[in-house]
Amino acid sequence: MIKITFLGTSGSVPTKSRSLPSVAVTYEGKTLLFDCGEGTQRQAMRYGINISSIKAIFITHMHLDHVIGIAGLVRTLALYRRTEPLYVFVPKGEEKGITALLNFDKALISYKIIIKPVKAGEVFEDKEFSVDAIKLNHTVPAYGYVFKERDKLRFMKERCRSLGIKGRMFSELLKRKSIRLKNGKTVRIGEVTYTEKGMRIAYVTDSRPSKDVEKAARGVELLIHEATFADAHRKLAIERKHSTAREAAEVAKSAGAKRLLLFHFSVRYKNTATLIKEAKKVFENVQAAKDGMEIVLQKGT
Amino acid sequence: MIKITFLGTSGSVPTKSRSLPSVAVTYEGKTLLFDCGEGTQRQAMRYGINISSIKAIFITHMHLDHVIGIAGLVRTLALYRRTEPLYVFVPKGEEKGITALLNFDKALISYKIIIKPVKAGEVFEDKEFSVDAIKLNHTVPAYGYVFKERDKLRFMKERCRSLGIKGRMFSELLKRKSIRLKNGKTVRIGEVTYTEKGMRIAYVTDSRPSKDVEKAARGVELLIHEATFADAHRKLAIERKHSTAREAAEVAKSAGAKRLLLFHFSVRYKNTATLIKEAKKVFENVQAAKDGMEIVLQKGT
């Protein structure tokens, strides 16, 4: 089960109902944070994310509205007496800027902050998942991220039952790759297992629509994509290197994403109706994210 | 009329109900901000403060929880196309730190930000009010501030009526300092006016209780004072150079303040009952500030 929590869904400027960009992905008790706009630590408290469970923070780019919240967050974690290291991913070349921010008031940080420069490709791996970076097309170096649950080996329950495989035999099969049954026959693990493909989530902001994203987000369960502008402001989108809602939908369609969540809306739109309408013309399974929105992905659901 | 709005009342770490320190003082359509913790711009939106009306920001000290919000705020003001200069007051010596923060992502700031180093004494003056800085006693250079409404010359309404002073005669009196009545007698302005003392508000955080504060806050209408700890943690208060609620009350009492509002509470206290109880033993007119609390001061009320 992967839980996605939208902590901030506004672009550039917060509003009463939308905080600045941050999305939490929680998996097996571990949380990854994608971007960390101003107010993220408080949004996390408000929406039930235990900030101590944050293992790594992935910053898309160094515009202030995507990153400044990290300063307060790391300090609060220190006051909470964290000892575990925290990984912070930033576009390569931005190590100095993030370091200055993290050391801003020389707060005594009680744990290690490991700053990792990002280039396109796999940037993080854990036992249960990995994270890839995708080069984006913005006014400053920027990377999107793909969270990838690892593929899992699953036993074919029916077949195992019919062969009499039960109890400790499963762990033995996993360990030895084969097992001898009571009837003397040997069963290899491949005969009674299948691979369950891991689920994937792509997080993309700020960027013009991108072929790299289409490729990296091929078939993802969930594409979270910026939609700063509506069609009426497409010129602005091009000029400021953002995407319209329709363009985000086109990316989702080309990538064959299963579901699209739009966020990072310009405050010029009182609501998201127009954006969603324009996106739906291209891609049906689209919604506007809201602060506090939770999405749970479960295999087979 | 002076309106005080508490935008953030927590200390060090935010909670679901308390944002990081910031207090807005609005007077004659102009707003002064005292401290600017993370999330201040959004708190201002939430609680009806027009951020474009902010003329000056007074930072007590450069600990991150009191200042980081300024980075997002100045950027939002630029996106709102501000042209008017913004004054930012920081303890002398901290000019470089605040400049780095203001220039963090090299956002195009469309207006002038005038950084003013603070020493004890008057630091800001406007037609209708001035602001004094008070040296505090914290772990880093820190200043409290006293907002001072200017004294006003008021006409004695009854006496003016009985002398037949009316209409344009008032402005003539103000201009020439005296006026000749119909009966040939001359009236000097001092005979028909009195001075209405301006109201004052002191904002004090972070600090041990201080004689300088007692002096500067003599007779203030409102003392806003930090109360990080309860009696039980007085040792911690001394060690970390903060105040207990009781100590804040002692300052209010010695200063002869009319009213005390406590804020900047440690998150270790689930509520403020103990803090208020301990403060009340020393000073009766005390309350715990809450986020969004508004206090309106009006002469004669």
Boltz contact constraints between the chains, C-beta under 6 A:
constraints:
  - contact:
      token1: [A, 13]
      token2: [B, 76]
      max_distance: 6.0
  - contact:
      token1: [A, 13]
      token2: [B, 79]
      max_distance: 6.0
  - contact:
      token1: [A, 14]
      token2: [B, 42]
      max_distance: 6.0
  - contact:
      token1: [A, 16]
      token2: [B, 45]
      max_distance: 6.0
  - contact:
      token1: [A, 16]
      token2: [B, 46]
      max_distance: 6.0
  - contact:
      token1: [A, 38]
      token2: [B, 38]
      max_distance: 6.0
  - contact:
      token1: [A, 38]
      token2: [B, 72]
      max_distance: 6.0
  - contact:
      token1: [A, 39]
      token2: [B, 39]
      max_distance: 6.0
  - contact:
      token1: [A, 39]
      token2: [B, 42]
      max_distance: 6.0
  - contact:
      token1: [A, 42]
      token2: [B, 14]
      max_distance: 6.0
  - contact:
      token1: [A, 42]
      token2: [B, 39]
      max_distance: 6.0
  - contact:
      token1: [A, 45]
      token2: [B, 16]
      max_distance: 6.0
  - contact:
      token1: [A, 46]
      token2: [B, 16]
      max_distance: 6.0
  - contact:
      token1: [A, 62]
      token2: [B, 105]
      max_distance: 6.0
  - contact:
      token1: [A, 63]
      token2: [B, 105]
      max_distance: 6.0
  - contact:
      token1: [A, 64]
      token2: [B, 71]
      max_distance: 6.0
  - contact:
      token1: [A, 64]
      token2: [B, 75]
      max_distance: 6.0
  - contact:
      token1: [A, 64]
      token2: [B, 104]
      max_distance: 6.0
  - contact:
      token1: [A, 64]
      token2: [B, 105]
      max_distance: 6.0
  - contact:
      token1: [A, 68]
      token2: [B, 71]
      max_distance: 6.0
  - contact:
      token1: [A, 68]
      token2: [B, 72]
      max_distance: 6.0
  - contact:
      token1: [A, 71]
      token2: [B, 64]
      max_distance: 6.0
  - contact:
      token1: [A, 71]
      token2: [B, 68]
      max_distance: 6.0
  - contact:
      token1: [A, 72]
      token2: [B, 38]
      max_distance: 6.0
  - contact:
      token1: [A, 72]
      token2: [B, 68]
      max_distance: 6.0
  - contact:
      token1: [A, 75]
      token2: [B, 64]
      max_distance: 6.0
  - contact:
      token1: [A, 76]
      token2: [B, 13]
      max_distance: 6.0
  - contact:
      token1: [A, 79]
      token2: [B, 13]
      max_distance: 6.0
  - contact:
      token1: [A, 104]
      token2: [B, 64]
      max_distance: 6.0
  - contact:
      token1: [A, 105]
      token2: [B, 62]
      max_distance: 6.0
  - contact:
      token1: [A, 105]
      token2: [B, 63]
      max_distance: 6.0
  - contact:
      token1: [A, 105]
      token2: [B, 64]
      max_distance: 6.0
